[in-house]
């Protein structure tokens, strides 16, 4: 077995253990658990923290920011999905505020037709774009203007003390 395959198998085992852990803490939506099995968290963090990538904890990603604790990410997504009774039907378009490294955005993309994500720290927005996922990531300093704000089915806010008052959205659900 090659060295790369061995490492990949270790990460797969670690993802499975993480899914078992967040499941034991109350995450029960199988779609969410499956998305966590498919999304390689170690690709979204600095190599120095790769040995802790699949622990249920937040980790630094630079610029005084962290990648969220997996349980918190899973719970937020589970809450959004709660109203989506048709398992096979994707949610509409989601606006996520606070992209960070793009991990939660990547997981969200399993459930939505489109995910738009805004990050106020430009280097993090650029890093999230480079993580290899086909996502629409915008830097907040570009003051995004949406052509049709009604297109957003859900709003997911993951940041503290940041004003996005220029965004007008019709959704009345924030997670």
C-alpha atoms as an extended CHARMM CRD file, in Angstrom:
* protein
*
       175  EXT
         1         1  UNK       CA              0.0000000000        0.0000000000        0.0000000000  PROA      1               0.0000000000
         2         2  UNK       CA              1.3530000000        3.4270000000       -0.8970000000  PROA      2               0.0000000000
         3         3  UNK       CA              2.0030000000        6.0820000000        1.7110000000  PROA      3               0.0000000000
         4         4  UNK       CA             -0.6920000000        8.4100000000        0.2550000000  PROA      4               0.0000000000
         5         5  UNK       CA             -3.3360000000        5.6620000000        0.3550000000  PROA      5               0.0000000000
         6         6  UNK       CA             -2.4050000000        4.8860000000        3.9480000000  PROA      6               0.0000000000
         7         7  UNK       CA             -2.8590000000        8.5330000000        4.9490000000  PROA      7               0.0000000000
         8         8  UNK       CA             -6.1670000000        8.7290000000        3.0720000000  PROA      8               0.0000000000
         9         9  UNK       CA             -7.4310000000        5.6160000000        4.8740000000  PROA      9               0.0000000000
        10        10  UNK       CA             -6.4520000000        7.1480000000        8.2050000000  PROA      10              0.0000000000
        11        11  UNK       CA             -8.4120000000       10.3090000000        7.3700000000  PROA      11              0.0000000000
        12        12  UNK       CA            -11.4010000000        8.1990000000        6.2930000000  PROA      12              0.0000000000
        13        13  UNK       CA            -11.3130000000        6.3410000000        9.6120000000  PROA      13              0.0000000000
        14        14  UNK       CA            -10.9830000000        9.6370000000       11.4710000000  PROA      14              0.0000000000
        15        15  UNK       CA            -13.9910000000       11.0980000000        9.5820000000  PROA      15              0.0000000000
        16        16  UNK       CA            -16.0150000000        8.0280000000       10.4830000000  PROA      16              0.0000000000
        17        17  UNK       CA            -15.0510000000        8.3750000000       14.1510000000  PROA      17              0.0000000000
        18        18  UNK       CA            -16.0190000000       12.0650000000       14.0540000000  PROA      18              0.0000000000
        19        19  UNK       CA            -19.4130000000       11.1820000000       12.5590000000  PROA      19              0.0000000000
        20        20  UNK       CA            -19.9440000000        8.5950000000       15.3020000000  PROA      20              0.0000000000
        21        21  UNK       CA            -19.0390000000       11.2070000000       17.9230000000  PROA      21              0.0000000000
        22        22  UNK       CA            -21.3850000000       13.9310000000       16.6520000000  PROA      22              0.0000000000
        23        23  UNK       CA            -24.1000000000       11.3150000000       16.2350000000  PROA      23              0.0000000000
        24        24  UNK       CA            -23.6580000000       10.3000000000       19.8870000000  PROA      24              0.0000000000
        25        25  UNK       CA            -24.0900000000       13.9850000000       20.8180000000  PROA      25              0.0000000000
        26        26  UNK       CA            -27.4950000000       14.1340000000       19.1370000000  PROA      26              0.0000000000
        27        27  UNK       CA            -27.0190000000       14.7220000000       15.4060000000  PROA      27              0.0000000000
        28        28  UNK       CA            -29.4830000000       12.3000000000       13.8590000000  PROA      28              0.0000000000
        29        29  UNK       CA            -30.1320000000       13.4850000000       10.2970000000  PROA      29              0.0000000000
        30        30  UNK       CA            -28.4550000000       10.8530000000        8.1260000000  PROA      30              0.0000000000
        31        31  UNK       CA            -28.0020000000       13.3730000000        5.2980000000  PROA      31              0.0000000000
        32        32  UNK       CA            -25.8970000000       15.5760000000        7.5740000000  PROA      32              0.0000000000
        33        33  UNK       CA            -23.8400000000       12.6510000000        8.8430000000  PROA      33              0.0000000000
        34        34  UNK       CA            -23.2360000000       11.5000000000        5.2710000000  PROA      34              0.0000000000
        35        35  UNK       CA            -22.0870000000       14.9900000000        4.2390000000  PROA      35              0.0000000000
        36        36  UNK       CA            -19.5380000000       14.9300000000        7.0640000000  PROA      36              0.0000000000
        37        37  UNK       CA            -18.2670000000       11.5530000000        5.8670000000  PROA      37              0.0000000000
        38        38  UNK       CA            -17.7590000000       12.9740000000        2.3720000000  PROA      38              0.0000000000
        39        39  UNK       CA            -16.1410000000       16.3040000000        3.2860000000  PROA      39              0.0000000000
        40        40  UNK       CA            -12.4190000000       16.1730000000        4.0760000000  PROA      40              0.0000000000
        41        41  UNK       CA            -12.0030000000       18.6740000000        6.9470000000  PROA      41              0.0000000000
        42        42  UNK       CA             -8.2150000000       18.2520000000        6.9260000000  PROA      42              0.0000000000
        43        43  UNK       CA             -8.0780000000       20.0620000000        3.5660000000  PROA      43              0.0000000000
        44        44  UNK       CA             -9.5670000000       23.2010000000        5.1290000000  PROA      44              0.0000000000
        45        45  UNK       CA             -7.0800000000       23.6610000000        7.9650000000  PROA      45              0.0000000000
        46        46  UNK       CA             -3.3860000000       24.4200000000        8.2520000000  PROA      46              0.0000000000
        47        47  UNK       CA             -1.1290000000       21.3780000000        8.0690000000  PROA      47              0.0000000000
        48        48  UNK       CA              0.1120000000       22.0270000000       11.5980000000  PROA      48              0.0000000000
        49        49  UNK       CA             -3.3310000000       21.0610000000       12.8950000000  PROA      49              0.0000000000
        50        50  UNK       CA             -4.0040000000       18.1240000000       10.5580000000  PROA      50              0.0000000000
        51        51  UNK       CA             -3.6050000000       15.6010000000       13.3780000000  PROA      51              0.0000000000
        52        52  UNK       CA             -6.5930000000       17.2550000000       15.0940000000  PROA      52              0.0000000000
        53        53  UNK       CA             -8.6990000000       17.7860000000       11.9660000000  PROA      53              0.0000000000
        54        54  UNK       CA            -11.3110000000       15.2180000000       12.9430000000  PROA      54              0.0000000000
        55        55  UNK       CA            -11.6030000000       16.0290000000       16.6100000000  PROA      55              0.0000000000
        56        56  UNK       CA            -14.8660000000       17.7020000000       17.5690000000  PROA      56              0.0000000000
        57        57  UNK       CA            -13.2500000000       21.0420000000       18.2760000000  PROA      57              0.0000000000
        58        58  UNK       CA            -12.6760000000       24.3980000000       16.6580000000  PROA      58              0.0000000000
        59        59  UNK       CA             -9.1740000000       25.0260000000       15.3200000000  PROA      59              0.0000000000
        60        60  UNK       CA             -7.3250000000       28.2230000000       14.3330000000  PROA      60              0.0000000000
        61        61  UNK       CA             -7.3510000000       29.1410000000       10.6430000000  PROA      61              0.0000000000
        62        62  UNK       CA             -5.4920000000       32.4510000000       10.9330000000  PROA      62              0.0000000000
        63        63  UNK       CA             -6.5510000000       36.0880000000       11.2320000000  PROA      63              0.0000000000
        64        64  UNK       CA             -7.8560000000       35.3930000000       14.7670000000  PROA      64              0.0000000000
        65        65  UNK       CA            -10.5430000000       33.1100000000       13.2960000000  PROA      65              0.0000000000
        66        66  UNK       CA            -11.3550000000       29.4390000000       13.7600000000  PROA      66              0.0000000000
        67        67  UNK       CA            -12.9110000000       26.6120000000       11.8200000000  PROA      67              0.0000000000
        68        68  UNK       CA            -16.0930000000       25.8040000000       13.7240000000  PROA      68              0.0000000000
        69        69  UNK       CA            -16.5400000000       22.7610000000       15.9220000000  PROA      69              0.0000000000
        70        70  UNK       CA            -18.0640000000       20.0040000000       13.7480000000  PROA      70              0.0000000000
        71        71  UNK       CA            -20.9800000000       19.4320000000       16.1390000000  PROA      71              0.0000000000
        72        72  UNK       CA            -21.9500000000       23.1100000000       15.8760000000  PROA      72              0.0000000000
        73        73  UNK       CA            -21.7580000000       22.9870000000       12.0690000000  PROA      73              0.0000000000
        74        74  UNK       CA            -23.8550000000       19.8100000000       12.0050000000  PROA      74              0.0000000000
        75        75  UNK       CA            -26.4620000000       21.2500000000       14.3580000000  PROA      75              0.0000000000
        76        76  UNK       CA            -26.8370000000       24.4520000000       12.3360000000  PROA      76              0.0000000000
        77        77  UNK       CA            -27.3170000000       22.4780000000        9.1330000000  PROA      77              0.0000000000
        78        78  UNK       CA            -29.7130000000       20.0770000000       10.8320000000  PROA      78              0.0000000000
        79        79  UNK       CA            -31.8350000000       23.0470000000       11.9220000000  PROA      79              0.0000000000
        80        80  UNK       CA            -31.9590000000       24.3740000000        8.3630000000  PROA      80              0.0000000000
        81        81  UNK       CA            -32.9260000000       20.9480000000        7.0280000000  PROA      81              0.0000000000
        82        82  UNK       CA            -35.6170000000       20.4170000000        9.6430000000  PROA      82              0.0000000000
        83        83  UNK       CA            -38.2220000000       22.1130000000        7.4610000000  PROA      83              0.0000000000
        84        84  UNK       CA            -37.1490000000       20.2240000000        4.3360000000  PROA      84              0.0000000000
        85        85  UNK       CA            -39.3220000000       17.1230000000        4.5870000000  PROA      85              0.0000000000
        86        86  UNK       CA            -38.4840000000       15.8220000000        1.1320000000  PROA      86              0.0000000000
        87        87  UNK       CA            -35.1720000000       14.0240000000        1.5360000000  PROA      87              0.0000000000
        88        88  UNK       CA            -34.2910000000       14.1030000000       -2.1330000000  PROA      88              0.0000000000
        89        89  UNK       CA            -35.2870000000       17.7090000000       -2.7890000000  PROA      89              0.0000000000
        90        90  UNK       CA            -32.4420000000       20.1850000000       -2.3180000000  PROA      90              0.0000000000
        91        91  UNK       CA            -32.9590000000       23.4220000000       -0.4850000000  PROA      91              0.0000000000
        92        92  UNK       CA            -33.0290000000       26.5730000000       -2.5580000000  PROA      92              0.0000000000
        93        93  UNK       CA            -30.2480000000       29.1340000000       -2.4560000000  PROA      93              0.0000000000
        94        94  UNK       CA            -28.5500000000       29.7980000000        0.8770000000  PROA      94              0.0000000000
        95        95  UNK       CA            -26.6220000000       32.8860000000        1.9260000000  PROA      95              0.0000000000
        96        96  UNK       CA            -23.9410000000       32.1410000000        4.5040000000  PROA      96              0.0000000000
        97        97  UNK       CA            -22.3100000000       35.0630000000        6.2780000000  PROA      97              0.0000000000
        98        98  UNK       CA            -18.9070000000       34.1650000000        7.6530000000  PROA      98              0.0000000000
        99        99  UNK       CA            -17.2010000000       31.8010000000        5.1960000000  PROA      99              0.0000000000
       100       100  UNK       CA            -14.0000000000       31.3410000000        7.1480000000  PROA      100             0.0000000000
       101       101  UNK       CA            -12.0340000000       28.5770000000        5.4140000000  PROA      101             0.0000000000
       102       102  UNK       CA            -15.1180000000       27.2830000000        3.5410000000  PROA      102             0.0000000000
       103       103  UNK       CA            -15.6700000000       24.0020000000        5.3990000000  PROA      103             0.0000000000
       104       104  UNK       CA            -19.2640000000       24.6670000000        6.4140000000  PROA      104             0.0000000000
       105       105  UNK       CA            -19.9200000000       26.1330000000        2.9780000000  PROA      105             0.0000000000
       106       106  UNK       CA            -18.7030000000       22.8910000000        1.4080000000  PROA      106             0.0000000000
       107       107  UNK       CA            -20.9620000000       20.8240000000        3.6640000000  PROA      107             0.0000000000
       108       108  UNK       CA            -23.9260000000       23.1170000000        2.9470000000  PROA      108             0.0000000000
       109       109  UNK       CA            -23.3880000000       22.6000000000       -0.7820000000  PROA      109             0.0000000000
       110       110  UNK       CA            -24.5940000000       19.0090000000       -0.3260000000  PROA      110             0.0000000000
       111       111  UNK       CA            -28.0920000000       20.2760000000        0.4320000000  PROA      111             0.0000000000
       112       112  UNK       CA            -28.6350000000       23.3770000000       -1.6850000000  PROA      112             0.0000000000
       113       113  UNK       CA            -29.0220000000       24.3140000000       -5.2790000000  PROA      113             0.0000000000
       114       114  UNK       CA            -26.5930000000       27.1860000000       -4.6150000000  PROA      114             0.0000000000
       115       115  UNK       CA            -24.6250000000       28.5410000000       -1.6830000000  PROA      115             0.0000000000
       116       116  UNK       CA            -23.3880000000       32.1170000000       -1.6620000000  PROA      116             0.0000000000
       117       117  UNK       CA            -21.0060000000       32.9140000000        1.1350000000  PROA      117             0.0000000000
       118       118  UNK       CA            -19.5600000000       36.2220000000        2.3070000000  PROA      118             0.0000000000
       119       119  UNK       CA            -16.2840000000       36.5630000000        4.1830000000  PROA      119             0.0000000000
       120       120  UNK       CA            -15.1070000000       39.9400000000        5.5180000000  PROA      120             0.0000000000
       121       121  UNK       CA            -11.4430000000       38.9140000000        5.6970000000  PROA      121             0.0000000000
       122       122  UNK       CA            -10.2270000000       38.9000000000        2.0990000000  PROA      122             0.0000000000
       123       123  UNK       CA             -7.3210000000       36.4370000000        2.5690000000  PROA      123             0.0000000000
       124       124  UNK       CA             -9.7290000000       33.9080000000        4.1290000000  PROA      124             0.0000000000
       125       125  UNK       CA            -12.1870000000       34.4210000000        1.2610000000  PROA      125             0.0000000000
       126       126  UNK       CA             -9.3680000000       33.7420000000       -1.2030000000  PROA      126             0.0000000000
       127       127  UNK       CA             -8.2390000000       30.6940000000        0.7510000000  PROA      127             0.0000000000
       128       128  UNK       CA            -11.7890000000       29.3100000000        0.7940000000  PROA      128             0.0000000000
       129       129  UNK       CA            -11.9840000000       29.7120000000       -2.9770000000  PROA      129             0.0000000000
       130       130  UNK       CA             -8.7230000000       27.7710000000       -3.3710000000  PROA      130             0.0000000000
       131       131  UNK       CA             -9.9150000000       24.8070000000       -1.3140000000  PROA      131             0.0000000000
       132       132  UNK       CA            -11.0760000000       23.1260000000       -4.4940000000  PROA      132             0.0000000000
       133       133  UNK       CA            -14.8410000000       23.3380000000       -4.0020000000  PROA      133             0.0000000000
       134       134  UNK       CA            -17.0710000000       24.9270000000       -6.6100000000  PROA      134             0.0000000000
       135       135  UNK       CA            -18.5330000000       27.6230000000       -4.3740000000  PROA      135             0.0000000000
       136       136  UNK       CA            -19.5130000000       31.2600000000       -4.7650000000  PROA      136             0.0000000000
       137       137  UNK       CA            -17.4180000000       33.0400000000       -2.1260000000  PROA      137             0.0000000000
       138       138  UNK       CA            -17.4820000000       36.8250000000       -1.9260000000  PROA      138             0.0000000000
       139       139  UNK       CA            -15.2760000000       39.1200000000        0.0690000000  PROA      139             0.0000000000
       140       140  UNK       CA            -17.4540000000       41.4870000000        2.1180000000  PROA      140             0.0000000000
       141       141  UNK       CA            -15.2620000000       44.4200000000        1.2240000000  PROA      141             0.0000000000
       142       142  UNK       CA            -16.7200000000       44.1990000000       -2.2780000000  PROA      142             0.0000000000
       143       143  UNK       CA            -20.1100000000       45.2870000000       -0.8440000000  PROA      143             0.0000000000
       144       144  UNK       CA            -22.1160000000       42.6360000000       -2.6860000000  PROA      144             0.0000000000
       145       145  UNK       CA            -25.3060000000       43.7240000000       -4.3360000000  PROA      145             0.0000000000
       146       146  UNK       CA            -27.6830000000       40.8930000000       -5.0670000000  PROA      146             0.0000000000
       147       147  UNK       CA            -29.6740000000       41.1550000000       -8.2460000000  PROA      147             0.0000000000
       148       148  UNK       CA            -32.5400000000       39.2590000000       -6.6420000000  PROA      148             0.0000000000
       149       149  UNK       CA            -32.3900000000       39.0340000000       -2.8430000000  PROA      149             0.0000000000
       150       150  UNK       CA            -35.6230000000       37.0210000000       -2.8380000000  PROA      150             0.0000000000
       151       151  UNK       CA            -33.6490000000       34.0980000000       -4.2170000000  PROA      151             0.0000000000
       152       152  UNK       CA            -32.2720000000       33.2240000000       -0.7830000000  PROA      152             0.0000000000
       153       153  UNK       CA            -34.2690000000       30.4990000000        0.9300000000  PROA      153             0.0000000000
       154       154  UNK       CA            -32.2050000000       30.6030000000        4.1270000000  PROA      154             0.0000000000
       155       155  UNK       CA            -29.7000000000       32.8240000000        5.8610000000  PROA      155             0.0000000000
       156       156  UNK       CA            -26.9200000000       31.3040000000        7.9330000000  PROA      156             0.0000000000
       157       157  UNK       CA            -24.9400000000       33.7380000000       10.0700000000  PROA      157             0.0000000000
       158       158  UNK       CA            -21.7810000000       32.4250000000       11.7280000000  PROA      158             0.0000000000
       159       159  UNK       CA            -20.1340000000       35.6870000000       12.7640000000  PROA      159             0.0000000000
       160       160  UNK       CA            -20.2830000000       37.9780000000       15.7720000000  PROA      160             0.0000000000
       161       161  UNK       CA            -20.5750000000       41.7580000000       15.8680000000  PROA      161             0.0000000000
       162       162  UNK       CA            -20.4400000000       42.3890000000       12.1370000000  PROA      162             0.0000000000
       163       163  UNK       CA            -22.9290000000       44.6420000000       10.4300000000  PROA      163             0.0000000000
       164       164  UNK       CA            -24.3940000000       43.5350000000        7.1310000000  PROA      164             0.0000000000
       165       165  UNK       CA            -27.2690000000       46.0180000000        7.1750000000  PROA      165             0.0000000000
       166       166  UNK       CA            -26.9270000000       46.6280000000        3.4350000000  PROA      166             0.0000000000
       167       167  UNK       CA            -28.2370000000       43.1050000000        2.7830000000  PROA      167             0.0000000000
       168       168  UNK       CA            -31.9810000000       42.8920000000        2.3920000000  PROA      168             0.0000000000
       169       169  UNK       CA            -33.2760000000       39.3550000000        2.5100000000  PROA      169             0.0000000000
       170       170  UNK       CA            -36.8330000000       38.0390000000        2.5980000000  PROA      170             0.0000000000
       171       171  UNK       CA            -36.1140000000       35.0150000000        4.7740000000  PROA      171             0.0000000000
       172       172  UNK       CA            -37.3880000000       35.1030000000        8.3060000000  PROA      172             0.0000000000
       173       173  UNK       CA            -35.2430000000       32.1810000000        9.4640000000  PROA      173             0.0000000000
       174       174  UNK       CA            -31.7390000000       32.7440000000       10.7190000000  PROA      174             0.0000000000
       175       175  UNK       CA            -29.6800000000       29.9640000000       12.2230000000  PROA      175             0.0000000000
